[in-house]
């Protein structure tokens, strides 16, 4: 097992973050549910799966074998930094929220668990050469 390639971790996490934020914000423009916030959260929850697979495909272009949980944790850490620097100031604070309300929301941490678990599972089942 090789160590993490931090440049690829950051790049992959940015790919996942861009897709996730786009899905979250975009869901507000297609009203399906009465509660737009719940709809955005559900959309993000579902969009994370293909976004993570795309990010992992980028990370593993050379079939690098990496611990999926470690990879997921580092990718989620990058996402936290991006959320703190971009998502909260651009989208949350203008809507009346704060860093504390964003990061104190249990839904954020449930998405974080989903993120790490999906990265680990996809890294095991999808990456070529992982299951032997």
VOFI-906276 format. One record per residue (C-alpha): residue number from 1; residue in one letter; x, y, z. Coordinates in steps of 0.1 Angstrom, whole numbers. Layout:
+------+--------+-------+-------+-------+
: keba : dodren :     u :     v :     w :
+------+--------+-------+-------+-------+
:  NUM :      A :     X :     Y :     Z :
...
+------+--------+-------+-------+-------+
//
This chain:
+------+--------+-------+-------+-------+
: keba : dodren :     u :     v :     w :
+------+--------+-------+-------+-------+
:    1 :      X :     0 :     0 :     0 :
:    2 :      X :    13 :    34 :   -10 :
:    3 :      X :    10 :    66 :     9 :
:    4 :      X :   -14 :    93 :     1 :
:    5 :      X :    -6 :   116 :   -29 :
:    6 :      X :   -16 :   149 :   -12 :
:    7 :      X :   -18 :   168 :   -45 :
:    8 :      X :   -42 :   143 :   -59 :
:    9 :      X :   -62 :   142 :   -26 :
:   10 :      X :   -67 :   179 :   -28 :
:   11 :      X :   -75 :   179 :   -65 :
:   12 :      X :  -100 :   150 :   -61 :
:   13 :      X :  -116 :   166 :   -31 :
:   14 :      X :  -120 :   199 :   -50 :
:   15 :      X :  -137 :   179 :   -78 :
:   16 :      X :  -161 :   163 :   -54 :
:   17 :      X :  -167 :   197 :   -36 :
:   18 :      X :  -175 :   215 :   -68 :
:   19 :      X :  -200 :   188 :   -79 :
:   20 :      X :  -216 :   187 :   -44 :
:   21 :      X :  -219 :   225 :   -41 :
:   22 :      X :  -233 :   228 :   -76 :
:   23 :      X :  -259 :   201 :   -69 :
:   24 :      X :  -268 :   216 :   -36 :
:   25 :      X :  -273 :   252 :   -50 :
:   26 :      X :  -288 :   240 :   -82 :
:   27 :      X :  -315 :   220 :   -64 :
:   28 :      X :  -330 :   253 :   -52 :
:   29 :      X :  -338 :   262 :   -88 :
:   30 :      X :  -359 :   231 :   -95 :
:   31 :      X :  -387 :   230 :   -69 :
:   32 :      X :  -398 :   194 :   -63 :
:   33 :      X :  -404 :   193 :   -25 :
:   34 :      X :  -421 :   220 :    -4 :
:   35 :      X :  -391 :   223 :    19 :
:   36 :      X :  -363 :   237 :    -4 :
:   37 :      X :  -336 :   231 :    23 :
:   38 :      X :  -346 :   195 :    27 :
:   39 :      X :  -346 :   190 :   -10 :
:   40 :      X :  -311 :   205 :   -13 :
:   41 :      X :  -298 :   182 :    15 :
:   42 :      X :  -313 :   152 :    -2 :
:   43 :      X :  -299 :   162 :   -35 :
:   44 :      X :  -264 :   166 :   -20 :
:   45 :      X :  -267 :   133 :    -3 :
:   46 :      X :  -275 :   115 :   -36 :
:   47 :      X :  -250 :   136 :   -56 :
:   48 :      X :  -221 :   127 :   -33 :
:   49 :      X :  -220 :    91 :   -46 :
:   50 :      X :  -213 :    98 :   -83 :
:   51 :      X :  -192 :   128 :   -73 :
:   52 :      X :  -170 :   107 :   -51 :
:   53 :      X :  -166 :    81 :   -78 :
:   54 :      X :  -155 :   108 :  -103 :
:   55 :      X :  -131 :   121 :   -77 :
:   56 :      X :  -117 :    86 :   -70 :
:   57 :      X :  -113 :    80 :  -107 :
:   58 :      X :   -91 :   111 :  -109 :
:   59 :      X :   -71 :   101 :   -78 :
:   60 :      X :   -65 :    66 :   -90 :
:   61 :      X :   -57 :    72 :  -126 :
:   62 :      X :   -25 :    52 :  -120 :
:   63 :      X :   -42 :    26 :   -99 :
:   64 :      X :   -25 :    38 :   -67 :
:   65 :      X :   -34 :    15 :   -38 :
:   66 :      X :   -44 :    37 :    -8 :
:   67 :      X :   -63 :    30 :    24 :
:   68 :      X :   -98 :    41 :    16 :
:   69 :      X :  -107 :    53 :    51 :
:   70 :      X :   -75 :    74 :    52 :
:   71 :      X :   -82 :    88 :    18 :
:   72 :      X :  -118 :    96 :    27 :
:   73 :      X :  -108 :   113 :    59 :
:   74 :      X :   -82 :   135 :    41 :
:   75 :      X :  -107 :   143 :    13 :
:   76 :      X :  -133 :   153 :    38 :
:   77 :      X :  -108 :   175 :    56 :
:   78 :      X :  -101 :   194 :    24 :
:   79 :      X :  -139 :   197 :    20 :
:   80 :      X :  -142 :   212 :    55 :
:   81 :      X :  -115 :   238 :    46 :
:   82 :      X :  -133 :   247 :    13 :
:   83 :      X :  -166 :   249 :    31 :
:   84 :      X :  -151 :   272 :    58 :
:   85 :      X :  -133 :   294 :    32 :
:   86 :      X :  -159 :   295 :     4 :
:   87 :      X :  -193 :   279 :    11 :
:   88 :      X :  -201 :   295 :    44 :
:   89 :      X :  -190 :   331 :    34 :
:   90 :      X :  -206 :   330 :    -1 :
:   91 :      X :  -238 :   310 :     5 :
:   92 :      X :  -245 :   305 :    43 :
:   93 :      X :  -237 :   339 :    58 :
:   94 :      X :  -257 :   359 :    32 :
:   95 :      X :  -287 :   336 :    40 :
:   96 :      X :  -284 :   345 :    77 :
:   97 :      X :  -263 :   316 :    89 :
:   98 :      X :  -228 :   314 :   104 :
:   99 :      X :  -198 :   291 :   106 :
:  100 :      X :  -211 :   279 :   139 :
:  101 :      X :  -246 :   270 :   125 :
:  102 :      X :  -231 :   254 :    95 :
:  103 :      X :  -205 :   232 :   112 :
:  104 :      X :  -227 :   227 :   143 :
:  105 :      X :  -255 :   211 :   122 :
:  106 :      X :  -256 :   173 :   127 :
:  107 :      X :  -266 :   169 :    91 :
:  108 :      X :  -232 :   182 :    80 :
:  109 :      X :  -215 :   155 :   101 :
:  110 :      X :  -238 :   128 :    88 :
:  111 :      X :  -228 :   139 :    53 :
:  112 :      X :  -192 :   137 :    64 :
:  113 :      X :  -197 :   101 :    76 :
:  114 :      X :  -214 :    93 :    42 :
:  115 :      X :  -185 :   109 :    24 :
:  116 :      X :  -158 :    89 :    42 :
:  117 :      X :  -177 :    56 :    40 :
:  118 :      X :  -185 :    60 :     3 :
:  119 :      X :  -148 :    69 :    -5 :
:  120 :      X :  -137 :    38 :    14 :
:  121 :      X :  -162 :    15 :    -2 :
:  122 :      X :  -158 :    29 :   -37 :
:  123 :      X :  -120 :    27 :   -33 :
:  124 :      X :  -123 :   -10 :   -24 :
:  125 :      X :  -149 :   -20 :   -50 :
:  126 :      X :  -143 :     2 :   -79 :
:  127 :      X :  -106 :    10 :   -82 :
:  128 :      X :   -89 :   -15 :  -105 :
:  129 :      X :   -67 :   -40 :   -87 :
:  130 :      X :   -81 :   -33 :   -52 :
:  131 :      X :  -100 :   -66 :   -48 :
:  132 :      X :   -76 :   -96 :   -51 :
+------+--------+-------+-------+-------+
//
